[in-house]
């Protein structure tokens, strides 16, 4: 989660959020406060990124929809066993514990 403090950081963090999302294949949230959302300031623009390939939409409900049937197949592992671990952040299929 990224939390910008001014208009320039909002613009910069938006591009950074897309880069992080592409690199780690995970959603990245950009959290803005009321002060940031209603503020007005000068922002320096960069050149737009060109030459990117056209993205392809692939439907993968097991990855993007965390209903109980889909969530059972993905668990977080830590040293103590299958639990939500913020320390490792690694995701393994549930077959690793069988």
DRENTI-183999 format. One line per 10 residues: number of its first residue (from 1); their letters; for each residue x, y, z of N, C-alpha, C. Coordinates in nm, 2 decimals, always signed. Layout:
% residues N
NUM	a	X,Y,Z,X,Y,Z,X,Y,Z  ...
END
This chain:
% residues 98
1	xxxxxxxxxx	+0.09,-0.12,+0.00,+0.00,+0.00,+0.00,+0.09,+0.12,+0.00  +0.06,+0.21,-0.09,+0.13,+0.34,-0.10,+0.04,+0.45,-0.05  +0.10,+0.54,+0.03,+0.02,+0.66,+0.08,+0.10,+0.79,+0.05  +0.06,+0.85,-0.06,+0.13,+0.98,-0.09,+0.09,+1.09,+0.00  +0.17,+1.19,+0.01,+0.15,+1.31,+0.10,+0.12,+1.44,+0.02  +0.14,+1.44,-0.11,+0.10,+1.56,-0.19,+0.07,+1.51,-0.33  +0.03,+1.61,-0.41,-0.01,+1.58,-0.55,+0.10,+1.52,-0.63  +0.22,+1.57,-0.62,+0.34,+1.51,-0.69,+0.36,+1.37,-0.66  +0.35,+1.33,-0.53,+0.37,+1.19,-0.49,+0.25,+1.11,-0.54  +0.13,+1.16,-0.55,+0.02,+1.09,-0.60,+0.05,+1.04,-0.74
11	xxxxxxxxxx	+0.10,+1.13,-0.82,+0.13,+1.10,-0.96,+0.25,+1.00,-0.97  +0.35,+1.03,-0.89,+0.47,+0.94,-0.89,+0.43,+0.80,-0.84  +0.36,+0.79,-0.73,+0.32,+0.66,-0.67,+0.23,+0.58,-0.76  +0.15,+0.65,-0.84,+0.06,+0.58,-0.93,+0.14,+0.50,-1.03  +0.24,+0.56,-1.09,+0.33,+0.49,-1.18,+0.40,+0.38,-1.11  +0.45,+0.41,-0.99,+0.52,+0.31,-0.91,+0.43,+0.19,-0.87  +0.31,+0.22,-0.84,+0.21,+0.11,-0.81,+0.19,+0.02,-0.93  +0.18,+0.07,-1.05,+0.17,-0.02,-1.17,+0.30,-0.10,-1.19  +0.41,-0.04,-1.17,+0.54,-0.12,-1.18,+0.55,-0.23,-1.08  +0.52,-0.20,-0.95,+0.52,-0.30,-0.85,+0.42,-0.41,-0.88
21	xxxxxxxxxx	+0.30,-0.37,-0.92,+0.20,-0.47,-0.95,+0.24,-0.57,-1.06  +0.30,-0.51,-1.17,+0.35,-0.59,-1.28,+0.47,-0.68,-1.23  +0.56,-0.63,-1.15,+0.67,-0.71,-1.11,+0.64,-0.82,-1.02  +0.55,-0.80,-0.92,+0.51,-0.90,-0.82,+0.38,-0.97,-0.85  +0.31,-0.93,-0.95,+0.18,-0.99,-0.99,+0.08,-0.99,-0.88  +0.07,-0.87,-0.82,-0.02,-0.85,-0.70,-0.09,-0.72,-0.71  -0.20,-0.70,-0.65,-0.26,-0.57,-0.65,-0.19,-0.47,-0.56  -0.18,-0.35,-0.59,-0.12,-0.25,-0.51,-0.22,-0.14,-0.49  -0.24,-0.10,-0.37,-0.34,+0.01,-0.33,-0.27,+0.14,-0.32  -0.33,+0.24,-0.36,-0.29,+0.38,-0.35,-0.39,+0.45,-0.25
31	xxxxxxxxxx	-0.35,+0.47,-0.13,-0.44,+0.53,-0.03,-0.42,+0.68,-0.02  -0.52,+0.75,-0.05,-0.51,+0.90,-0.04,-0.60,+0.94,+0.08  -0.56,+1.05,+0.13,-0.64,+1.11,+0.24,-0.72,+1.23,+0.18  -0.81,+1.28,+0.26,-0.90,+1.39,+0.22,-0.82,+1.51,+0.18  -0.72,+1.53,+0.26,-0.63,+1.65,+0.23,-0.56,+1.64,+0.10  -0.51,+1.52,+0.07,-0.44,+1.49,-0.06,-0.54,+1.50,-0.17  -0.65,+1.44,-0.16,-0.75,+1.43,-0.26,-0.81,+1.57,-0.30  -0.82,+1.66,-0.21,-0.88,+1.79,-0.23,-0.77,+1.90,-0.25  -0.64,+1.86,-0.24,-0.54,+1.96,-0.26,-0.51,+2.00,-0.40  -0.45,+2.11,-0.42,-0.41,+2.15,-0.56,-0.27,+2.20,-0.55
41	xxxxxxxxxx	-0.18,+2.14,-0.64,-0.05,+2.19,-0.64,+0.01,+2.16,-0.78  +0.12,+2.21,-0.81,+0.19,+2.19,-0.94,+0.25,+2.06,-0.95  +0.23,+1.99,-1.06,+0.29,+1.85,-1.08,+0.37,+1.85,-1.20  +0.49,+1.80,-1.20,+0.57,+1.79,-1.32,+0.54,+1.66,-1.39  +0.52,+1.67,-1.51,+0.48,+1.55,-1.59,+0.60,+1.49,-1.66  +0.60,+1.36,-1.68,+0.71,+1.29,-1.75,+0.66,+1.26,-1.89  +0.75,+1.21,-1.97,+0.70,+1.17,-2.10,+0.62,+1.04,-2.09  +0.51,+1.03,-2.17,+0.43,+0.91,-2.16,+0.51,+0.78,-2.21  +0.48,+0.67,-2.15,+0.54,+0.55,-2.18,+0.48,+0.50,-2.31  +0.56,+0.47,-2.41,+0.51,+0.42,-2.54,+0.57,+0.29,-2.58
51	xxxxxxxxxx	+0.52,+0.22,-2.67,+0.57,+0.10,-2.72,+0.55,-0.02,-2.63  +0.45,-0.02,-2.55,+0.41,-0.13,-2.46,+0.33,-0.23,-2.54  +0.34,-0.36,-2.51,+0.25,-0.45,-2.58,+0.11,-0.44,-2.54  +0.02,-0.48,-2.62,-0.13,-0.47,-2.59,-0.15,-0.58,-2.48  -0.21,-0.55,-2.37,-0.23,-0.65,-2.26,-0.34,-0.75,-2.31  -0.32,-0.87,-2.26,-0.42,-0.98,-2.30,-0.49,-1.02,-2.17  -0.62,-1.02,-2.18,-0.70,-1.06,-2.06,-0.72,-1.21,-2.06  -0.67,-1.27,-1.95,-0.69,-1.41,-1.93,-0.78,-1.43,-1.81  -0.88,-1.51,-1.83,-0.97,-1.53,-1.72,-0.92,-1.64,-1.63  -0.90,-1.61,-1.50,-0.84,-1.70,-1.41,-0.91,-1.68,-1.27
61	xxxxxxxxxx	-1.03,-1.74,-1.26,-1.11,-1.71,-1.14,-1.05,-1.76,-1.02  -0.97,-1.87,-1.02,-0.91,-1.93,-0.91,-0.80,-1.83,-0.85  -0.75,-1.75,-0.93,-0.65,-1.65,-0.89,-0.71,-1.52,-0.84  -0.81,-1.47,-0.91,-0.87,-1.34,-0.88,-0.99,-1.34,-0.79  -1.06,-1.45,-0.77,-1.18,-1.45,-0.69,-1.15,-1.54,-0.57  -1.14,-1.48,-0.45,-1.11,-1.56,-0.33,-1.24,-1.61,-0.26  -1.31,-1.69,-0.32,-1.42,-1.76,-0.26,-1.36,-1.88,-0.18  -1.44,-1.94,-0.09,-1.38,-2.05,-0.01,-1.32,-2.16,-0.09  -1.39,-2.20,-0.20,-1.34,-2.30,-0.29,-1.21,-2.27,-0.35  -1.18,-2.15,-0.39,-1.06,-2.11,-0.45,-0.95,-2.08,-0.34
71	xxxxxxxxxx	-0.99,-2.03,-0.23,-0.90,-1.99,-0.12,-0.84,-2.11,-0.05  -0.90,-2.22,-0.06,-0.85,-2.34,+0.01,-0.73,-2.39,-0.07  -0.71,-2.36,-0.19,-0.60,-2.41,-0.27,-0.47,-2.33,-0.25  -0.49,-2.22,-0.18,-0.37,-2.13,-0.16,-0.36,-2.10,-0.01  -0.25,-2.13,+0.05,-0.23,-2.10,+0.19,-0.09,-2.03,+0.21  -0.08,-1.96,+0.32,+0.05,-1.90,+0.35,+0.12,-1.99,+0.45  +0.25,-2.01,+0.43,+0.33,-2.09,+0.51,+0.43,-2.01,+0.60  +0.45,-2.05,+0.72,+0.55,-1.99,+0.80,+0.62,-2.11,+0.87  +0.72,-2.08,+0.95,+0.79,-2.19,+1.02,+0.70,-2.27,+1.11  +0.59,-2.21,+1.17,+0.51,-2.28,+1.26,+0.40,-2.36,+1.19
81	xxxxxxxxxx	+0.39,-2.35,+1.06,+0.28,-2.43,+0.99,+0.20,-2.34,+0.90  +0.08,-2.39,+0.85,+0.00,-2.32,+0.76,-0.08,-2.21,+0.84  -0.03,-2.09,+0.83,-0.10,-1.97,+0.89,-0.06,-1.85,+0.81  -0.13,-1.74,+0.84,-0.11,-1.62,+0.76,+0.02,-1.56,+0.82  +0.12,-1.56,+0.74,+0.25,-1.51,+0.78,+0.29,-1.38,+0.71  +0.31,-1.28,+0.78,+0.36,-1.15,+0.71,+0.51,-1.15,+0.70  +0.57,-1.24,+0.77,+0.72,-1.24,+0.77,+0.78,-1.30,+0.64  +0.72,-1.41,+0.59,+0.77,-1.47,+0.47,+0.70,-1.41,+0.35  +0.57,-1.40,+0.35,+0.50,-1.35,+0.24,+0.50,-1.44,+0.12  +0.54,-1.57,+0.14,+0.54,-1.66,+0.03,+0.41,-1.74,+0.02
91	xxxxxxxx	+0.36,-1.77,-0.09,+0.24,-1.84,-0.11,+0.27,-1.97,-0.18  +0.22,-2.08,-0.12,+0.24,-2.21,-0.17,+0.11,-2.28,-0.19  +0.10,-2.38,-0.28,-0.03,-2.45,-0.29,-0.04,-2.54,-0.16  -0.17,-2.57,-0.13,-0.20,-2.64,-0.01,-0.14,-2.79,-0.01  -0.11,-2.84,-0.13,-0.05,-2.97,-0.13,+0.08,-2.98,-0.07  +0.15,-2.87,-0.03,+0.28,-2.88,+0.03,+0.27,-2.93,+0.17  +0.15,-2.93,+0.24,+0.13,-2.98,+0.37,+0.07,-3.12,+0.38  +0.05,-3.18,+0.27,-0.01,-3.32,+0.27,+0.10,-3.42,+0.27
END
